[in-house]
Amino acid sequence: MLPGGVRKRMKRPELVLIHGWGMNRGIWSPCLASLENVAKVRFVDLPGYGEMPDCGQSFTKTAQSLADSLPTGIILCGWSLGAMLAMQAALLSPRRVAGLILVDGTPCFIQRDGWTAAQSPALLRDFAAAVTQDSRTSLQRFAALFNQGDAKARPIGREIARNVLSSSLPSTAALLAGLDGLRDVDLRQRIVDIACPVLLIHGERDPLMPLAAARWLCEKLPQARLDVFPGAAHAPFLNDPERFARLVGGFLDALPVDTD
């Protein structure tokens, strides 16, 4: 035991990073070195992205595959659609997930009865039509959209162009499957069943996942706290990578210690 009853962590926690729709693991590049100082970092590629084959999986099947592959004591860090996937995996395998970091997440992307902290279904229909015609141009538009209003929109746009859009892009089928997931998934009724500690990180100016959705999650999740990045849009970890890494490191340090 250390002074004051603090226990020393015997091994670095394992942190799994899950990207969002249309992007890939390269989105984490600006904060990756700092994250690797506080955790053993792994990546999850959505089906049809990066190293993951395009096997036509639905959102539910993707979440189940992820849940089945998790070792015990994992911490999932998901961004945007990846945050929804992380929540679903935690619901499917609660004993394996030691903590969640939800970055610009929402329990439900589409407006429904009683749920206005979301987007119109027309937005997804427009993106589906655009992706079918020209996926590369559509993803460039998407990156500009989710950066809209960010105080550092231009440098963030350059980072995305260099680290994400310059590499091979996901297939049209994979992009459409992701849009289907955003359209269909509604986790509001089950969210209280997530009992592990949760760190919510959200951009103050997020144009896609309204801050109100993160505040709702913070109220409903039993062990959640919310940190808002002033001046940030949909990618706060790109707006201030150092602050993001510090928050993640502090969250990991506060988790129960694994002495095995």
Secondary structure, DSSP 8 states (H G I E B T S, - for coil): --GGG----SS--EEEEE--TT--GGGGHHHHHHHHTTSEEEEE--TTSTTS------HHHHHHHHHHH--TTEEEEEETHHHHHHHHHHHH-TTTEEEEEEES--SBSB-BTTB-SSB-HHHHHHHHHHHHH-HHHHHHHHHHHHHTT-TTHHHHHHHHIIIIITS----HHHHHHHHHHHHH-B-TTTGGG--S-EEEEEETT-SSS-HHHHHHHHHHSTTEEEEEETT--S-HHHH-HHHHHHHHHHHHHHS-----
